[in-house]
Amino acid sequence: MVTVKVYMQDGRVFKFEVEDGVKAREHAHRIINYGWRNVVNGTMEYYPVHQILKVTFPDPKDELGTKYVGKAVK
């Protein structure tokens, strides 16, 4: 299982688990492009894309084969 974390502009962090890194990347892509939805106390909440700071998940074995690795300049 892979834990996906969704970091919101207001400081909250949501997390959920998916089967593997491929599924995590699919979920991250959809969240960044379409927004985040969550059920709280039986109420569906939708968060637009501009309220999401980032989506992260571990990929320690580089199973996704990413060939573009960015490094912070400062």
Secondary structure in CASP SS format (residue, H / E / C, confidence):
PFRMAT SS
TARGET T0000
AUTHOR 0000-0000-0000
METHOD secondary structure of the structure
MODEL  1
M C 1.00
V E 1.00
T E 1.00
V E 1.00
K E 1.00
V E 1.00
Y E 1.00
M E 1.00
Q C 1.00
D C 1.00
G C 1.00
R C 1.00
V E 1.00
F E 1.00
K E 1.00
F E 1.00
E E 1.00
V E 1.00
E C 1.00
D C 1.00
G H 1.00
V H 1.00
K H 1.00
A H 1.00
R H 1.00
E H 1.00
H H 1.00
A H 1.00
H H 1.00
R H 1.00
I H 1.00
I H 1.00
N H 1.00
Y H 1.00
G C 1.00
W E 1.00
R E 1.00
N E 1.00
V E 1.00
V E 1.00
N C 1.00
G C 1.00
T E 1.00
M E 1.00
E E 1.00
Y E 1.00
Y E 1.00
P C 1.00
V H 1.00
H H 1.00
Q H 1.00
I E 1.00
L E 1.00
K E 1.00
V E 1.00
T E 1.00
F C 1.00
P C 1.00
D C 1.00
P C 1.00
K C 1.00
D C 1.00
E C 1.00
L C 1.00
G C 1.00
T C 1.00
K C 1.00
Y C 1.00
V C 1.00
G C 1.00
K C 1.00
A C 1.00
V C 1.00
K C 1.00
END
